[in-house]
Every structure is written in C-alpha cells, then in structure tokens.
Amino acid sequence: MPLSATDKDTLMGRLMIPVEDVARNGRIKEVWSLQDAERGYIELNLTWQTCHLSLEQQRR
C-alpha cells in the first residue's frame, strides 16, 4: 500500500527508553512491548557513541 505526503501517522503505541540508560550501557538491543497499545512490540538496537571535540572545533 503506497503512502503519500498527505497520509496521517497512526499511533500504534508508545515506548520510553531513557537516553541515560543507553549512554550508561553503551548498547541496548532488546524487544519491548508497546505501551498504550492492545498488542505490538518494537525491536531496537541502540548504540551510544561519545563525541570528543577539540577546543578549536568547539570555537567554530
């Protein structure tokens, strides 16, 4: 079924993953049940990468 720019998004459920958890663990790969949904799940593979900038890069 093709989608167009005028199609509306349908809320299928929610999931809250604190960014702090991803940063602390470095990587999270898991399947979660959707919240506020009769059924459904989402599988995510999240990776945290720390970025270091030199002082010269920060001044730009």
PDB file of N, CA, C and O in Angstrom:
ATOM      1  N   MET A   1       0.848  -1.174   0.000  1.00  0.00           N
ATOM      2  CA  MET A   1       0.000   0.000   0.000  1.00  0.00           C
ATOM      3  C   MET A   1       0.891   1.233   0.000  1.00  0.00           C
ATOM      4  O   MET A   1       1.565   1.484   0.999  1.00  0.00           O
ATOM      5  N   PRO A   2       0.923   2.007  -1.066  1.00  0.00           N
ATOM      6  CA  PRO A   2       1.778   3.189  -1.144  1.00  0.00           C
ATOM      7  C   PRO A   2       1.291   4.301  -0.208  1.00  0.00           C
ATOM      8  O   PRO A   2       0.093   4.468   0.017  1.00  0.00           O
ATOM      9  N   LEU A   3       2.242   5.042   0.320  1.00  0.00           N
ATOM     10  CA  LEU A   3       1.931   6.169   1.197  1.00  0.00           C
ATOM     11  C   LEU A   3       2.205   7.474   0.467  1.00  0.00           C
ATOM     12  O   LEU A   3       3.066   7.537  -0.411  1.00  0.00           O
ATOM     13  N   SER A   4       1.472   8.504   0.832  1.00  0.00           N
ATOM     14  CA  SER A   4       1.706   9.810   0.236  1.00  0.00           C
ATOM     15  C   SER A   4       1.978  10.820   1.339  1.00  0.00           C
ATOM     16  O   SER A   4       1.808  10.516   2.520  1.00  0.00           O
ATOM     17  N   ALA A   5       2.396  12.006   0.962  1.00  0.00           N
ATOM     18  CA  ALA A   5       2.715  13.056   1.925  1.00  0.00           C
ATOM     19  C   ALA A   5       1.488  13.508   2.710  1.00  0.00           C
ATOM     20  O   ALA A   5       1.627  14.112   3.773  1.00  0.00           O
ATOM     21  N   THR A   6       0.305  13.230   2.209  1.00  0.00           N
ATOM     22  CA  THR A   6      -0.917  13.662   2.891  1.00  0.00           C
ATOM     23  C   THR A   6      -1.439  12.616   3.878  1.00  0.00           C
ATOM     24  O   THR A   6      -2.379  12.892   4.623  1.00  0.00           O
ATOM     25  N   ASP A   7      -0.841  11.414   3.896  1.00  0.00           N
ATOM     26  CA  ASP A   7      -1.276  10.389   4.842  1.00  0.00           C
ATOM     27  C   ASP A   7      -0.955  10.817   6.268  1.00  0.00           C
ATOM     28  O   ASP A   7       0.060  11.466   6.520  1.00  0.00           O
ATOM     29  N   LYS A   8      -1.827  10.448   7.189  1.00  0.00           N
ATOM     30  CA  LYS A   8      -1.629  10.767   8.602  1.00  0.00           C
ATOM     31  C   LYS A   8      -0.942   9.594   9.291  1.00  0.00           C
ATOM     32  O   LYS A   8      -1.191   8.434   8.961  1.00  0.00           O
ATOM     33  N   ASP A   9      -0.073   9.909  10.252  1.00  0.00           N
ATOM     34  CA  ASP A   9       0.548   8.864  11.059  1.00  0.00           C
ATOM     35  C   ASP A   9      -0.489   8.300  12.020  1.00  0.00           C
ATOM     36  O   ASP A   9      -1.322   9.038  12.545  1.00  0.00           O
ATOM     37  N   THR A  10      -0.438   7.018  12.244  1.00  0.00           N
ATOM     38  CA  THR A  10      -1.336   6.362  13.178  1.00  0.00           C
ATOM     39  C   THR A  10      -0.524   5.915  14.381  1.00  0.00           C
ATOM     40  O   THR A  10       0.464   5.194  14.238  1.00  0.00           O
ATOM     41  N   LEU A  11      -0.938   6.342  15.562  1.00  0.00           N
ATOM     42  CA  LEU A  11      -0.254   5.953  16.780  1.00  0.00           C
ATOM     43  C   LEU A  11      -0.536   4.483  17.053  1.00  0.00           C
ATOM     44  O   LEU A  11      -1.690   4.082  17.210  1.00  0.00           O
ATOM     45  N   MET A  12       0.509   3.693  17.107  1.00  0.00           N
ATOM     46  CA  MET A  12       0.346   2.256  17.335  1.00  0.00           C
ATOM     47  C   MET A  12       0.677   1.889  18.776  1.00  0.00           C
ATOM     48  O   MET A  12       0.323   0.801  19.233  1.00  0.00           O
ATOM     49  N   GLY A  13       1.338   2.764  19.485  1.00  0.00           N
ATOM     50  CA  GLY A  13       1.732   2.531  20.860  1.00  0.00           C
ATOM     51  C   GLY A  13       2.898   3.431  21.203  1.00  0.00           C
ATOM     52  O   GLY A  13       3.365   4.215  20.376  1.00  0.00           O
ATOM     53  N   ARG A  14       3.356   3.309  22.423  1.00  0.00           N
ATOM     54  CA  ARG A  14       4.452   4.158  22.898  1.00  0.00           C
ATOM     55  C   ARG A  14       5.535   3.305  23.535  1.00  0.00           C
ATOM     56  O   ARG A  14       5.309   2.167  23.945  1.00  0.00           O
ATOM     57  N   LEU A  15       6.726   3.901  23.602  1.00  0.00           N
ATOM     58  CA  LEU A  15       7.834   3.275  24.299  1.00  0.00           C
ATOM     59  C   LEU A  15       8.731   4.383  24.804  1.00  0.00           C
ATOM     60  O   LEU A  15       9.059   5.310  24.064  1.00  0.00           O
ATOM     61  N   MET A  16       9.127   4.293  26.054  1.00  0.00           N
ATOM     62  CA  MET A  16      10.021   5.293  26.623  1.00  0.00           C
ATOM     63  C   MET A  16      11.304   4.600  27.062  1.00  0.00           C
ATOM     64  O   MET A  16      11.283   3.713  27.916  1.00  0.00           O
ATOM     65  N   ILE A  17      12.421   5.014  26.467  1.00  0.00           N
ATOM     66  CA  ILE A  17      13.733   4.497  26.830  1.00  0.00           C
ATOM     67  C   ILE A  17      14.586   5.700  27.222  1.00  0.00           C
ATOM     68  O   ILE A  17      14.928   6.508  26.359  1.00  0.00           O
ATOM     69  N   PRO A  18      14.934   5.840  28.486  1.00  0.00           N
ATOM     70  CA  PRO A  18      15.770   6.967  28.889  1.00  0.00           C
ATOM     71  C   PRO A  18      17.129   6.938  28.183  1.00  0.00           C
ATOM     72  O   PRO A  18      17.789   5.900  28.146  1.00  0.00           O
ATOM     73  N   VAL A  19      17.535   8.057  27.636  1.00  0.00           N
ATOM     74  CA  VAL A  19      18.827   8.161  26.954  1.00  0.00           C
ATOM     75  C   VAL A  19      19.951   7.806  27.925  1.00  0.00           C
ATOM     76  O   VAL A  19      20.974   7.254  27.521  1.00  0.00           O
ATOM     77  N   GLU A  20      19.761   8.119  29.185  1.00  0.00           N
ATOM     78  CA  GLU A  20      20.761   7.804  30.211  1.00  0.00           C
ATOM     79  C   GLU A  20      21.069   6.300  30.233  1.00  0.00           C
ATOM     80  O   GLU A  20      22.222   5.908  30.418  1.00  0.00           O
ATOM     81  N   ASP A  21      20.053   5.464  30.048  1.00  0.00           N
ATOM     82  CA  ASP A  21      20.259   4.014  30.031  1.00  0.00           C
ATOM     83  C   ASP A  21      21.137   3.595  28.860  1.00  0.00           C
ATOM     84  O   ASP A  21      22.010   2.740  29.009  1.00  0.00           O
ATOM     85  N   VAL A  22      20.910   4.188  27.714  1.00  0.00           N
ATOM     86  CA  VAL A  22      21.713   3.869  26.530  1.00  0.00           C
ATOM     87  C   VAL A  22      23.154   4.336  26.742  1.00  0.00           C
ATOM     88  O   VAL A  22      24.096   3.603  26.440  1.00  0.00           O
ATOM     89  N   ALA A  23      23.327   5.550  27.258  1.00  0.00           N
ATOM     90  CA  ALA A  23      24.668   6.092  27.484  1.00  0.00           C
ATOM     91  C   ALA A  23      25.429   5.258  28.515  1.00  0.00           C
ATOM     92  O   ALA A  23      26.618   4.990  28.338  1.00  0.00           O
ATOM     93  N   ARG A  24      24.766   4.855  29.568  1.00  0.00           N
ATOM     94  CA  ARG A  24      25.416   4.077  30.635  1.00  0.00           C
ATOM     95  C   ARG A  24      25.827   2.693  30.142  1.00  0.00           C
ATOM     96  O   ARG A  24      26.914   2.216  30.470  1.00  0.00           O
ATOM     97  N   ASN A  25      24.970   2.049  29.362  1.00  0.00           N
ATOM     98  CA  ASN A  25      25.245   0.683  28.900  1.00  0.00           C
ATOM     99  C   ASN A  25      26.070   0.633  27.617  1.00  0.00           C
ATOM    100  O   ASN A  25      26.691  -0.388  27.322  1.00  0.00           O
ATOM    101  N   GLY A  26      26.083   1.715  26.859  1.00  0.00           N
ATOM    102  CA  GLY A  26      26.832   1.741  25.604  1.00  0.00           C
ATOM    103  C   GLY A  26      26.049   1.152  24.446  1.00  0.00           C
ATOM    104  O   GLY A  26      26.138   1.629  23.315  1.00  0.00           O
ATOM    105  N   ARG A  27      25.280   0.112  24.737  1.00  0.00           N
ATOM    106  CA  ARG A  27      24.472  -0.525  23.693  1.00  0.00           C
ATOM    107  C   ARG A  27      23.301  -1.240  24.342  1.00  0.00           C
ATOM    108  O   ARG A  27      23.444  -1.892  25.376  1.00  0.00           O
ATOM    109  N   ILE A  28      22.157  -1.107  23.723  1.00  0.00           N
ATOM    110  CA  ILE A  28      20.964  -1.828  24.156  1.00  0.00           C
ATOM    111  C   ILE A  28      20.337  -2.449  22.920  1.00  0.00           C
ATOM    112  O   ILE A  28      20.032  -1.754  21.951  1.00  0.00           O
ATOM    113  N   LYS A  29      20.149  -3.752  22.957  1.00  0.00           N
ATOM    114  CA  LYS A  29      19.454  -4.458  21.885  1.00  0.00           C
ATOM    115  C   LYS A  29      18.393  -5.310  22.566  1.00  0.00           C
ATOM    116  O   LYS A  29      18.705  -6.250  23.298  1.00  0.00           O
ATOM    117  N   GLU A  30      17.141  -4.968  22.313  1.00  0.00           N
ATOM    118  CA  GLU A  30      16.071  -5.634  23.041  1.00  0.00           C
ATOM    119  C   GLU A  30      14.751  -5.501  22.286  1.00  0.00           C
ATOM    120  O   GLU A  30      14.608  -4.676  21.385  1.00  0.00           O
ATOM    121  N   VAL A  31      13.805  -6.327  22.677  1.00  0.00           N
ATOM    122  CA  VAL A  31      12.441  -6.260  22.153  1.00  0.00           C
ATOM    123  C   VAL A  31      11.550  -5.803  23.306  1.00  0.00           C
ATOM    124  O   VAL A  31      11.560  -6.410  24.378  1.00  0.00           O
ATOM    125  N   TRP A  32      10.784  -4.741  23.090  1.00  0.00           N
ATOM    126  CA  TRP A  32       9.895  -4.201  24.116  1.00  0.00           C
ATOM    127  C   TRP A  32       8.452  -4.271  23.635  1.00  0.00           C
ATOM    128  O   TRP A  32       8.171  -4.096  22.450  1.00  0.00           O
ATOM    129  N   SER A  33       7.545  -4.528  24.562  1.00  0.00           N
ATOM    130  CA  SER A  33       6.119  -4.427  24.271  1.00  0.00           C
ATOM    131  C   SER A  33       5.748  -2.955  24.223  1.00  0.00           C
ATOM    132  O   SER A  33       6.261  -2.156  25.006  1.00  0.00           O
ATOM    133  N   LEU A  34       4.863  -2.596  23.312  1.00  0.00           N
ATOM    134  CA  LEU A  34       4.411  -1.210  23.208  1.00  0.00           C
ATOM    135  C   LEU A  34       3.484  -0.872  24.370  1.00  0.00           C
ATOM    136  O   LEU A  34       2.666  -1.693  24.785  1.00  0.00           O
ATOM    137  N   GLN A  35       3.620   0.328  24.881  1.00  0.00           N
ATOM    138  CA  GLN A  35       2.747   0.828  25.936  1.00  0.00           C
ATOM    139  C   GLN A  35       1.551   1.518  25.278  1.00  0.00           C
ATOM    140  O   GLN A  35       1.652   2.001  24.150  1.00  0.00           O
ATOM    141  N   ASP A  36       0.449   1.559  25.969  1.00  0.00           N
ATOM    142  CA  ASP A  36      -0.780   2.192  25.459  1.00  0.00           C
ATOM    143  C   ASP A  36      -1.244   1.545  24.152  1.00  0.00           C
ATOM    144  O   ASP A  36      -1.777   2.219  23.270  1.00  0.00           O
ATOM    145  N   ALA A  37      -1.034   0.235  24.038  1.00  0.00           N
ATOM    146  CA  ALA A  37      -1.447  -0.491  22.836  1.00  0.00           C
ATOM    147  C   ALA A  37      -2.058  -1.825  23.261  1.00  0.00           C
ATOM    148  O   ALA A  37      -1.663  -2.415  24.266  1.00  0.00           O
ATOM    149  N   GLU A  38      -3.015  -2.278  22.484  1.00  0.00           N
ATOM    150  CA  GLU A  38      -3.608  -3.584  22.774  1.00  0.00           C
ATOM    151  C   GLU A  38      -2.588  -4.692  22.557  1.00  0.00           C
ATOM    152  O   GLU A  38      -2.557  -5.674  23.299  1.00  0.00           O
ATOM    153  N   ARG A  39      -1.765  -4.528  21.545  1.00  0.00           N
ATOM    154  CA  ARG A  39      -0.725  -5.508  21.266  1.00  0.00           C
ATOM    155  C   ARG A  39       0.334  -4.825  20.415  1.00  0.00           C
ATOM    156  O   ARG A  39       0.128  -3.728  19.895  1.00  0.00           O
ATOM    157  N   GLY A  40       1.447  -5.482  20.287  1.00  0.00           N
ATOM    158  CA  GLY A  40       2.520  -4.968  19.450  1.00  0.00           C
ATOM    159  C   GLY A  40       3.820  -4.867  20.221  1.00  0.00           C
ATOM    160  O   GLY A  40       3.840  -4.779  21.448  1.00  0.00           O
ATOM    161  N   TYR A  41       4.892  -4.882  19.472  1.00  0.00           N
ATOM    162  CA  TYR A  41       6.209  -4.765  20.073  1.00  0.00           C
ATOM    163  C   TYR A  41       7.131  -4.050  19.090  1.00  0.00           C
ATOM    164  O   TYR A  41       6.812  -3.879  17.914  1.00  0.00           O
ATOM    165  N   ILE A  42       8.271  -3.643  19.610  1.00  0.00           N
ATOM    166  CA  ILE A  42       9.280  -2.996  18.774  1.00  0.00           C
ATOM    167  C   ILE A  42      10.642  -3.549  19.168  1.00  0.00           C
ATOM    168  O   ILE A  42      10.942  -3.717  20.350  1.00  0.00           O
ATOM    169  N   GLU A  43      11.446  -3.825  18.178  1.00  0.00           N
ATOM    170  CA  GLU A  43      12.809  -4.295  18.422  1.00  0.00           C
ATOM    171  C   GLU A  43      13.764  -3.181  18.023  1.00  0.00           C
ATOM    172  O   GLU A  43      13.725  -2.686  16.897  1.00  0.00           O
ATOM    173  N   LEU A  44      14.620  -2.795  18.956  1.00  0.00           N
ATOM    174  CA  LEU A  44      15.573  -1.716  18.708  1.00  0.00           C
ATOM    175  C   LEU A  44      16.979  -2.163  19.071  1.00  0.00           C
ATOM    176  O   LEU A  44      17.180  -2.959  19.989  1.00  0.00           O
ATOM    177  N   ASN A  45      17.938  -1.640  18.339  1.00  0.00           N
ATOM    178  CA  ASN A  45      19.350  -1.822  18.624  1.00  0.00           C
ATOM    179  C   ASN A  45      19.918  -0.417  18.730  1.00  0.00           C
ATOM    180  O   ASN A  45      20.134   0.245  17.714  1.00  0.00           O
ATOM    181  N   LEU A  46      20.165   0.048  19.960  1.00  0.00           N
ATOM    182  CA  LEU A  46      20.613   1.416  20.200  1.00  0.00           C
ATOM    183  C   LEU A  46      22.066   1.406  20.650  1.00  0.00           C
ATOM    184  O   LEU A  46      22.450   0.607  21.504  1.00  0.00           O
ATOM    185  N   THR A  47      22.873   2.293  20.077  1.00  0.00           N
ATOM    186  CA  THR A  47      24.291   2.395  20.422  1.00  0.00           C
ATOM    187  C   THR A  47      24.613   3.837  20.792  1.00  0.00           C
ATOM    188  O   THR A  47      24.179   4.773  20.120  1.00  0.00           O
ATOM    189  N   TRP A  48      25.375   4.007  21.860  1.00  0.00           N
ATOM    190  CA  TRP A  48      25.810   5.328  22.303  1.00  0.00           C
ATOM    191  C   TRP A  48      27.267   5.499  21.917  1.00  0.00           C
ATOM    192  O   TRP A  48      28.100   4.645  22.220  1.00  0.00           O
ATOM    193  N   GLN A  49      27.575   6.604  21.247  1.00  0.00           N
ATOM    194  CA  GLN A  49      28.949   6.915  20.898  1.00  0.00           C
ATOM    195  C   GLN A  49      29.266   8.300  21.428  1.00  0.00           C
ATOM    196  O   GLN A  49      28.594   9.275  21.093  1.00  0.00           O
ATOM    197  N   THR A  50      30.291   8.378  22.254  1.00  0.00           N
ATOM    198  CA  THR A  50      30.716   9.654  22.809  1.00  0.00           C
ATOM    199  C   THR A  50      31.539  10.397  21.760  1.00  0.00           C
ATOM    200  O   THR A  50      32.394   9.816  21.092  1.00  0.00           O
ATOM    201  N   CYS A  51      31.268  11.664  21.635  1.00  0.00           N
ATOM    202  CA  CYS A  51      31.962  12.508  20.672  1.00  0.00           C
ATOM    203  C   CYS A  51      32.878  13.468  21.432  1.00  0.00           C
ATOM    204  O   CYS A  51      32.435  14.170  22.340  1.00  0.00           O
ATOM    205  N   HIS A  52      34.132  13.491  21.061  1.00  0.00           N
ATOM    206  CA  HIS A  52      35.094  14.396  21.688  1.00  0.00           C
ATOM    207  C   HIS A  52      35.492  15.458  20.673  1.00  0.00           C
ATOM    208  O   HIS A  52      35.917  15.134  19.564  1.00  0.00           O
ATOM    209  N   LEU A  53      35.355  16.717  21.049  1.00  0.00           N
ATOM    210  CA  LEU A  53      35.731  17.827  20.182  1.00  0.00           C
ATOM    211  C   LEU A  53      36.966  18.509  20.728  1.00  0.00           C
ATOM    212  O   LEU A  53      37.122  18.644  21.941  1.00  0.00           O
ATOM    213  N   SER A  54      37.837  18.937  19.845  1.00  0.00           N
ATOM    214  CA  SER A  54      38.979  19.724  20.285  1.00  0.00           C
ATOM    215  C   SER A  54      38.498  21.139  20.565  1.00  0.00           C
ATOM    216  O   SER A  54      37.417  21.522  20.119  1.00  0.00           O
ATOM    217  N   LEU A  55      39.274  21.913  21.291  1.00  0.00           N
ATOM    218  CA  LEU A  55      38.901  23.297  21.588  1.00  0.00           C
ATOM    219  C   LEU A  55      38.720  24.096  20.302  1.00  0.00           C
ATOM    220  O   LEU A  55      37.839  24.953  20.231  1.00  0.00           O
ATOM    221  N   GLU A  56      39.530  23.832  19.298  1.00  0.00           N
ATOM    222  CA  GLU A  56      39.410  24.543  18.028  1.00  0.00           C
ATOM    223  C   GLU A  56      38.063  24.244  17.362  1.00  0.00           C
ATOM    224  O   GLU A  56      37.435  25.146  16.807  1.00  0.00           O
ATOM    225  N   GLN A  57      37.621  22.999  17.413  1.00  0.00           N
ATOM    226  CA  GLN A  57      36.334  22.628  16.822  1.00  0.00           C
ATOM    227  C   GLN A  57      35.181  23.255  17.608  1.00  0.00           C
ATOM    228  O   GLN A  57      34.163  23.615  17.019  1.00  0.00           O
ATOM    229  N   GLN A  58      35.324  23.390  18.912  1.00  0.00           N
ATOM    230  CA  GLN A  58      34.267  23.965  19.740  1.00  0.00           C
ATOM    231  C   GLN A  58      34.092  25.452  19.474  1.00  0.00           C
ATOM    232  O   GLN A  58      32.991  25.974  19.652  1.00  0.00           O
ATOM    233  N   ARG A  59      35.138  26.147  19.054  1.00  0.00           N
ATOM    234  CA  ARG A  59      35.079  27.598  18.819  1.00  0.00           C
ATOM    235  C   ARG A  59      34.375  27.946  17.522  1.00  0.00           C
ATOM    236  O   ARG A  59      33.983  29.098  17.334  1.00  0.00           O
ATOM    237  N   ARG A  60      34.203  27.004  16.634  1.00  0.00           N
ATOM    238  CA  ARG A  60      33.580  27.275  15.332  1.00  0.00           C
ATOM    239  C   ARG A  60      32.110  27.497  15.463  1.00  0.00           C
ATOM    240  O   ARG A  60      31.431  27.737  14.465  1.00  0.00           O
TER     241      ARG A  60
END
